[in-house]
Amino acid sequence: MSPTLQAEREASLQGRRTLLRLATAGSVDDGKSTLVGRLLFDTNSVLTDTLDSIETASRRKGLDRADLALLTDGLRAEREQGITIDVAYRYFATTGRKFVLADCPGHVQYTRNTVTGASTAHVIVLLVDARKGVMEQTRRHLAVAALLRVPHVVLAVNKIDLVDYSQEVFERIATDFALLARGLGVRDSHAIPVSALDGDNVVIRSPKMPWYEGPTVLGYLESVDDTSLDVGEDFRFPVQSVVRPQSAGQAPWAAHAPEVDGDYRGYAGKVASGRIAVGEEVVVLPTGGHARIEAVDTPDGPLDVAVAGQSVVLRLDRDLDVSRGAIFASVDAPPAPTRDLVGTVCWLTDRTLAVGSRVLVQHGTSLTKAIVKQLDGVLDLDFDTRSVPTWRSTDALTLNDIGRVRLSLASPLPVDPYKEHRGTGSFILVDEADGWTLAAGMAGPTSLRTLDVDLNDQTPEPVTT
């Protein structure tokens, strides 16, 4: 990122950089809920009455200390079975950063929940049991993280106390994971040995593993680079609504712009990626009209520059046919509107998708009808640790399937490849009969890396601690 762009980002998003979105996932009984509970407890993010309730429930279960997993498993069925069923969102903060945590279930039948929780994450923390190592669900969750372009992946090797804090066991698991992450094209991965039950290396560094010199889980989360990948990308701005106040007093920014009159026309939305400055030219898609940015308005006053993540109102120097669903894009690299949408979808419902199915496609703020022209395959996630997932043919997608589809759209959409633009490369499929959400989609080629060489012939670099 250029120094100028970084300075603009810091000036425009002061205070926002402290917020980190993370997701957790792992196989059943790997101790994920205990890890999350330990994070909340050791950062003093648990209310006294909540802790009292947890301690009472733990005593009823015959435990001699608080079962921290109960802090996240809020549903009755979750507590009775000792598993996580739905995505639970938790909020906590330290002196250095604020966190929004999506605690995802580990069962294979809840893959859709993992996709939901990880879709907006900057970091995903995957847990494995030190006694078992990398499992099928680890590979599945890592593949989902790679598909969703989650920037950072942390492997928490939990229950390290049950293998006598073995450095050899940890390094073997970390090496297997690093090889798999490299094969899937994960940008950044890191492994940490922990005992969530005792709190070793979760928030406080453990003296029981002097051979480990890396950060604790919280230390990593507080220090990881949270710079949005979207800031350095091409400008994209989906229009949410057209702002036409009848008088200056009706505009939320009236105190900053008393000269606003009844001719005011602005376009409200959130900058999905890139940056835009007053005076720069944009193209309005899918119509193709060109205009320059006359002003960038906010309730707190006008801006010279808006960057990814900011909600603003843009004014143009000329009148164009712009309505909800349109996208403003940079003129040097705009997406080409298309009626033939190809992408990867995670099927979220027990209904079935087949060739000929009719659906609605929600892309940004635009909604259009579509028909399924082709199913190019379903992702086979039952793959070996030293290989990558493959695609196999299918004639239908069912619950939790990740498949490749080709859709014919009733109206053109300016869709970016997801691997280049996470915001404007995503879409959802909706049942046109009842509005039920069917699938989450990623446009363009899959982001899973295809290797030209056999991974079995590669010797991974040893993991250093």
WOWO-V258832 format. One record per residue. RES is the residue in three letters. PHI is phi in whole degrees, -180 to 180 (none if undefined). NEAR is the number of other ideal C-beta (glycine too) atoms within 10 Angstrom. D_CENTER is the distance of its C-alpha to the mean C-alpha in Angstrom with 1 decimal. Layout:
res | phi | near | d_center
RES | PHI | NEAR | D_CENTER
RES | PHI | NEAR | D_CENTER
This chain:
res | phi | near | d_center
MET | none | 13 | 21.3
SER | -68 | 8 | 24.8
PRO | -57 | 7 | 26.5
THR | -65 | 10 | 27.0
LEU | -65 | 15 | 23.4
GLN | -64 | 13 | 22.4
ALA | -65 | 11 | 25.2
GLU | -63 | 20 | 24.2
ARG | -62 | 22 | 20.6
GLU | -66 | 12 | 22.2
ALA | -71 | 12 | 24.8
SER | -87 | 19 | 22.6
LEU | -121 | 16 | 19.8
GLN | -61 | 9 | 21.9
GLY | 92 | 7 | 20.5
ARG | -78 | 14 | 16.9
ARG | -67 | 15 | 16.2
THR | -78 | 15 | 16.9
LEU | -93 | 15 | 13.7
LEU | -123 | 19 | 11.0
ARG | -99 | 20 | 7.9
LEU | -134 | 25 | 8.0
ALA | -128 | 29 | 8.0
THR | -122 | 31 | 11.3
ALA | -155 | 31 | 12.8
GLY | 178 | 27 | 16.2
SER | -73 | 22 | 19.4
VAL | -61 | 16 | 21.8
ASP | 67 | 13 | 23.9
ASP | -85 | 25 | 22.1
GLY | 90 | 23 | 22.1
LYS | -65 | 28 | 18.5
SER | -64 | 27 | 19.5
THR | -67 | 25 | 22.3
LEU | -62 | 27 | 20.1
VAL | -64 | 28 | 18.0
GLY | -61 | 26 | 21.4
ARG | -65 | 26 | 22.9
LEU | -59 | 28 | 20.3
LEU | -65 | 22 | 21.1
PHE | -68 | 20 | 24.8
ASP | -77 | 17 | 25.3
THR | -100 | 16 | 23.6
ASN | 56 | 10 | 26.0
SER | -105 | 17 | 23.3
VAL | -114 | 17 | 25.3
LEU | -68 | 9 | 28.0
THR | -60 | 7 | 31.5
ASP | -67 | 8 | 32.1
THR | -66 | 13 | 28.8
LEU | -64 | 15 | 29.9
ASP | -61 | 11 | 33.4
SER | -65 | 14 | 32.1
ILE | -67 | 19 | 30.1
GLU | -64 | 15 | 33.2
THR | -63 | 10 | 35.4
ALA | -64 | 14 | 33.3
SER | -68 | 17 | 33.2
ARG | -64 | 13 | 37.0
ARG | -64 | 8 | 37.4
LYS | -85 | 10 | 35.6
GLY | 85 | 6 | 38.2
LEU | -91 | 11 | 35.9
ASP | -96 | 6 | 37.5
ARG | -150 | 9 | 34.3
ALA | -63 | 20 | 31.3
ASP | -85 | 20 | 28.7
LEU | -65 | 25 | 25.6
ALA | -63 | 24 | 23.5
LEU | -69 | 21 | 24.9
LEU | -68 | 25 | 23.0
THR | -111 | 22 | 19.8
ASP | -81 | 26 | 21.4
GLY | -87 | 14 | 22.6
LEU | -75 | 13 | 23.7
ARG | -58 | 8 | 27.3
ALA | -63 | 10 | 26.5
GLU | -67 | 19 | 24.0
ARG | -69 | 15 | 26.7
GLU | -68 | 9 | 29.5
GLN | -93 | 12 | 27.8
GLY | 72 | 14 | 26.1
ILE | -132 | 19 | 22.7
THR | -101 | 27 | 19.3
ILE | -108 | 17 | 19.0
ASP | -116 | 16 | 16.4
VAL | -71 | 20 | 13.2
ALA | -114 | 22 | 14.7
TYR | -97 | 12 | 13.3
ARG | -127 | 19 | 15.3
TYR | -127 | 10 | 16.1
PHE | -151 | 18 | 18.2
ALA | -149 | 13 | 19.4
THR | -123 | 16 | 21.6
THR | -66 | 7 | 24.0
GLY | -101 | 12 | 21.6
ARG | -164 | 17 | 18.2
LYS | -102 | 15 | 16.5
PHE | -131 | 22 | 13.7
VAL | -116 | 16 | 11.5
LEU | -111 | 25 | 11.1
ALA | -104 | 23 | 9.8
ASP | -89 | 26 | 12.6
CYS | -98 | 29 | 12.1
PRO | -71 | 25 | 15.5
GLY | -103 | 27 | 16.9
HIS | -64 | 15 | 19.3
VAL | -61 | 15 | 19.0
GLN | -74 | 10 | 19.7
TYR | -112 | 21 | 16.5
THR | -57 | 26 | 14.2
ARG | -60 | 22 | 13.0
ASN | -68 | 23 | 12.0
THR | -64 | 29 | 9.9
VAL | -61 | 25 | 8.1
THR | -61 | 19 | 7.8
GLY | -68 | 27 | 6.8
ALA | -88 | 26 | 4.1
SER | -64 | 19 | 2.8
THR | -114 | 14 | 2.5
ALA | -80 | 24 | 3.4
HIS | -86 | 20 | 6.2
VAL | -137 | 24 | 8.0
ILE | -123 | 28 | 8.5
VAL | -103 | 28 | 12.1
LEU | -102 | 29 | 14.0
LEU | -106 | 28 | 17.5
VAL | -134 | 25 | 20.7
ASP | -81 | 21 | 24.2
ALA | -60 | 24 | 26.5
ARG | -79 | 11 | 29.2
LYS | -110 | 13 | 27.2
GLY | 77 | 16 | 24.9
VAL | -69 | 22 | 22.3
MET | -111 | 17 | 22.3
GLU | -57 | 14 | 21.3
GLN | -68 | 22 | 18.3
THR | -62 | 26 | 17.2
ARG | -64 | 22 | 17.5
ARG | -64 | 23 | 15.7
HIS | -67 | 27 | 12.6
LEU | -68 | 26 | 12.8
ALA | -64 | 22 | 13.2
VAL | -63 | 25 | 10.2
ALA | -61 | 26 | 8.2
ALA | -67 | 23 | 10.5
LEU | -62 | 23 | 10.2
LEU | -85 | 24 | 6.5
ARG | 59 | 21 | 7.5
VAL | -67 | 24 | 5.8
PRO | -64 | 19 | 8.8
HIS | -132 | 22 | 10.4
VAL | -126 | 24 | 11.5
VAL | -115 | 21 | 14.2
LEU | -101 | 27 | 16.8
ALA | -97 | 26 | 18.8
VAL | -83 | 27 | 22.2
ASN | -86 | 27 | 23.3
LYS | 59 | 22 | 26.9
ILE | -65 | 29 | 28.3
ASP | -67 | 18 | 31.3
LEU | -79 | 14 | 32.3
VAL | -119 | 17 | 32.9
ASP | 59 | 10 | 34.9
TYR | 54 | 19 | 32.3
SER | -73 | 15 | 32.9
GLN | -66 | 16 | 31.8
GLU | -63 | 9 | 32.6
VAL | -63 | 18 | 30.4
PHE | -61 | 24 | 27.4
GLU | -67 | 19 | 28.0
ARG | -65 | 16 | 28.4
ILE | -67 | 24 | 25.1
ALA | -63 | 25 | 23.3
THR | -68 | 17 | 25.0
ASP | -58 | 20 | 24.2
PHE | -67 | 27 | 20.5
ALA | -62 | 19 | 20.7
LEU | -64 | 19 | 22.5
LEU | -64 | 26 | 20.0
ALA | -61 | 21 | 17.1
ARG | -64 | 17 | 19.3
GLY | -65 | 23 | 20.3
LEU | -88 | 22 | 16.8
GLY | 83 | 17 | 16.1
VAL | -68 | 24 | 13.7
ARG | -72 | 12 | 14.2
ASP | -146 | 13 | 14.7
SER | -135 | 20 | 15.6
HIS | -150 | 20 | 17.8
ALA | -116 | 24 | 19.9
ILE | -136 | 23 | 21.5
PRO | -82 | 30 | 24.3
VAL | -141 | 28 | 24.2
SER | -127 | 24 | 26.2
ALA | -64 | 27 | 24.1
LEU | -64 | 20 | 27.4
ASP | -95 | 14 | 29.4
GLY | 86 | 19 | 26.8
ASP | -68 | 23 | 27.4
ASN | 63 | 27 | 25.0
VAL | -87 | 28 | 22.5
VAL | -114 | 18 | 23.6
ILE | -110 | 13 | 27.1
ARG | -65 | 16 | 28.2
SER | -93 | 19 | 30.3
PRO | -77 | 7 | 33.9
LYS | -80 | 15 | 34.0
MET | -129 | 20 | 32.1
PRO | -63 | 10 | 33.9
TRP | -74 | 12 | 32.9
TYR | -96 | 22 | 29.2
GLU | -113 | 9 | 28.9
GLY | -83 | 14 | 25.1
PRO | -79 | 17 | 23.1
THR | -73 | 20 | 22.4
VAL | -60 | 21 | 18.9
LEU | -66 | 21 | 19.1
GLY | -60 | 17 | 20.8
TYR | -66 | 18 | 18.0
LEU | -64 | 24 | 15.4
GLU | -76 | 17 | 17.9
SER | -106 | 11 | 18.6
VAL | -64 | 19 | 15.6
ASP | -68 | 9 | 15.2
ASP | -103 | 18 | 12.7
THR | -59 | 14 | 14.0
SER | -64 | 20 | 11.6
LEU | -63 | 16 | 11.8
ASP | -72 | 20 | 12.4
VAL | -64 | 20 | 15.6
GLY | -87 | 17 | 17.5
GLU | -91 | 21 | 16.9
ASP | -67 | 20 | 19.3
PHE | -68 | 26 | 19.7
ARG | -141 | 30 | 18.2
PHE | -144 | 29 | 19.1
PRO | -71 | 23 | 18.9
VAL | -80 | 20 | 21.9
GLN | -90 | 16 | 21.4
SER | -162 | 13 | 25.2
VAL | -98 | 14 | 28.5
VAL | -98 | 18 | 30.1
ARG | -132 | 12 | 33.9
PRO | -66 | 17 | 35.5
GLN | -80 | 10 | 39.2
SER | -153 | 11 | 40.1
ALA | -61 | 16 | 38.9
GLY | -69 | 10 | 38.9
GLN | -87 | 13 | 36.3
ALA | -86 | 22 | 33.6
PRO | -64 | 13 | 31.3
TRP | -105 | 19 | 32.1
ALA | -57 | 15 | 35.9
ALA | -66 | 12 | 36.9
HIS | -95 | 14 | 35.5
ALA | -141 | 14 | 36.9
PRO | -66 | 11 | 40.1
GLU | -80 | 7 | 41.2
VAL | -60 | 18 | 38.7
ASP | -124 | 11 | 40.8
GLY | -67 | 10 | 40.5
ASP | -88 | 6 | 39.7
TYR | -63 | 19 | 36.3
ARG | -140 | 14 | 33.5
GLY | -132 | 21 | 30.0
TYR | -125 | 23 | 26.6
ALA | -90 | 16 | 23.8
GLY | 174 | 22 | 20.1
LYS | -118 | 17 | 17.1
VAL | -66 | 25 | 16.9
ALA | -78 | 25 | 13.8
SER | -161 | 26 | 14.8
GLY | 75 | 22 | 17.9
ARG | -146 | 23 | 20.8
ILE | -146 | 25 | 23.9
ALA | -121 | 14 | 27.3
VAL | -58 | 17 | 30.4
GLY | 97 | 11 | 32.7
GLU | -81 | 13 | 30.2
GLU | -91 | 13 | 30.4
VAL | -131 | 22 | 27.7
VAL | -113 | 20 | 27.9
VAL | -98 | 22 | 27.2
LEU | -112 | 24 | 25.7
PRO | -91 | 17 | 26.7
THR | -72 | 13 | 30.2
GLY | 95 | 11 | 30.4
GLY | -70 | 15 | 32.2
HIS | -114 | 12 | 32.3
ALA | -161 | 18 | 32.6
ARG | -109 | 13 | 32.2
ILE | -75 | 21 | 30.3
GLU | -86 | 14 | 33.1
ALA | -161 | 17 | 31.2
VAL | -119 | 21 | 27.9
ASP | -105 | 24 | 28.4
THR | -143 | 15 | 26.7
PRO | -60 | 13 | 28.3
ASP | -96 | 10 | 28.9
GLY | 120 | 11 | 30.7
PRO | -74 | 15 | 30.3
LEU | -121 | 19 | 28.3
ASP | -85 | 12 | 29.2
VAL | -139 | 18 | 25.7
ALA | -120 | 26 | 22.3
VAL | -126 | 25 | 19.1
ALA | -51 | 24 | 15.4
GLY | 101 | 18 | 14.1
GLN | -92 | 19 | 17.7
SER | -97 | 12 | 19.2
VAL | -142 | 21 | 22.7
VAL | -119 | 24 | 25.6
LEU | -100 | 24 | 26.8
ARG | -111 | 18 | 30.5
LEU | -103 | 20 | 32.0
ASP | -85 | 13 | 35.5
ARG | -153 | 9 | 36.5
ASP | -84 | 9 | 36.2
LEU | -130 | 15 | 34.0
ASP | -79 | 8 | 33.1
VAL | -127 | 19 | 29.5
SER | -141 | 12 | 28.0
ARG | -56 | 16 | 24.7
GLY | 106 | 19 | 22.6
ALA | -73 | 24 | 23.8
ILE | -129 | 29 | 21.8
PHE | -87 | 24 | 23.3
ALA | -138 | 25 | 22.7
SER | -66 | 19 | 24.4
VAL | -75 | 12 | 27.6
ASP | -84 | 9 | 27.5
ALA | -150 | 13 | 24.4
PRO | -81 | 20 | 23.7
PRO | -73 | 22 | 22.1
ALA | -86 | 10 | 24.8
PRO | -58 | 16 | 25.0
THR | -140 | 15 | 25.3
ARG | -104 | 13 | 26.6
ASP | -119 | 10 | 25.5
LEU | -99 | 22 | 21.8
VAL | -114 | 18 | 20.7
GLY | -167 | 24 | 17.2
THR | -105 | 25 | 15.4
VAL | -126 | 24 | 14.7
CYS | -103 | 23 | 13.8
TRP | -80 | 26 | 16.7
LEU | -105 | 21 | 16.2
THR | -134 | 17 | 19.8
ASP | -84 | 8 | 23.2
ARG | -75 | 14 | 24.6
THR | -113 | 14 | 25.3
LEU | -108 | 22 | 24.4
ALA | -138 | 11 | 27.2
VAL | -59 | 13 | 28.8
GLY | 97 | 8 | 30.3
SER | -64 | 20 | 27.9
ARG | -104 | 12 | 27.4
VAL | -140 | 20 | 24.1
LEU | -106 | 18 | 22.7
VAL | -110 | 23 | 19.9
GLN | -100 | 17 | 17.8
HIS | -125 | 23 | 16.5
GLY | 62 | 24 | 15.7
THR | -103 | 16 | 18.8
SER | -105 | 22 | 20.9
LEU | -133 | 16 | 22.0
THR | -143 | 17 | 24.3
LYS | -81 | 14 | 26.0
ALA | -153 | 23 | 25.6
ILE | -129 | 13 | 27.2
VAL | -78 | 18 | 26.0
LYS | -88 | 14 | 28.2
GLN | -159 | 12 | 27.2
LEU | -111 | 21 | 25.1
ASP | -89 | 13 | 24.8
GLY | 148 | 16 | 23.7
VAL | -125 | 19 | 21.5
LEU | -77 | 22 | 19.6
ASP | -92 | 12 | 21.8
LEU | -94 | 20 | 19.9
ASP | -88 | 10 | 23.1
PHE | -115 | 17 | 23.6
ASP | -75 | 11 | 25.3
THR | -56 | 16 | 23.9
ARG | -100 | 15 | 25.6
SER | -142 | 15 | 24.5
VAL | -121 | 19 | 21.5
PRO | -65 | 21 | 20.6
THR | -123 | 13 | 22.8
TRP | -101 | 16 | 23.1
ARG | -124 | 10 | 25.9
SER | -69 | 8 | 27.6
THR | -156 | 18 | 27.3
ASP | -113 | 9 | 28.8
ALA | -163 | 14 | 26.3
LEU | -110 | 25 | 22.7
THR | -125 | 14 | 22.6
LEU | -48 | 14 | 20.3
ASN | 75 | 21 | 17.3
ASP | -69 | 21 | 18.5
ILE | -114 | 27 | 16.3
GLY | -132 | 23 | 18.7
ARG | -101 | 19 | 19.7
VAL | -130 | 25 | 21.3
ARG | -125 | 14 | 23.5
LEU | -116 | 26 | 23.9
SER | -101 | 13 | 26.8
LEU | -96 | 18 | 26.0
ALA | -73 | 13 | 28.7
SER | -138 | 14 | 27.8
PRO | -69 | 17 | 26.2
LEU | -125 | 26 | 22.6
PRO | -84 | 23 | 21.5
VAL | -102 | 28 | 18.5
ASP | -91 | 26 | 17.0
PRO | -64 | 16 | 16.0
TYR | -61 | 24 | 12.2
LYS | -69 | 17 | 12.8
GLU | -105 | 18 | 14.4
HIS | -136 | 23 | 12.6
ARG | -65 | 23 | 8.9
GLY | -75 | 21 | 10.1
THR | -89 | 28 | 13.5
GLY | -101 | 24 | 12.9
SER | -104 | 22 | 11.1
PHE | -156 | 24 | 13.4
ILE | -128 | 17 | 14.5
LEU | -104 | 26 | 17.8
VAL | -128 | 18 | 20.1
ASP | -71 | 15 | 23.5
GLU | -72 | 15 | 26.1
ALA | -82 | 9 | 28.5
ASP | -129 | 6 | 26.7
GLY | 76 | 8 | 23.3
TRP | -74 | 12 | 21.5
THR | -71 | 15 | 17.9
LEU | -101 | 21 | 18.3
ALA | -157 | 26 | 15.3
ALA | -105 | 20 | 11.9
GLY | -124 | 25 | 12.7
MET | -129 | 23 | 12.0
ALA | -77 | 25 | 15.3
GLY | 84 | 17 | 17.6
PRO | -61 | 15 | 18.1
THR | -64 | 19 | 15.8
SER | -86 | 20 | 14.0
LEU | -70 | 19 | 15.7
ARG | -76 | 12 | 18.6
THR | -104 | 10 | 22.1
LEU | -89 | 13 | 24.6
ASP | -87 | 4 | 28.2
VAL | -121 | 7 | 29.7
ASP | -79 | 9 | 30.0
LEU | -62 | 16 | 27.8
ASN | -68 | 8 | 30.8
ASP | -90 | 7 | 32.8
GLN | -99 | 13 | 30.6
THR | -106 | 7 | 31.2
PRO | -67 | 15 | 28.1
GLU | -68 | 10 | 28.7
PRO | -63 | 10 | 29.5
VAL | -81 | 15 | 27.0
THR | -99 | 8 | 28.6
THR | -119 | 15 | 28.4
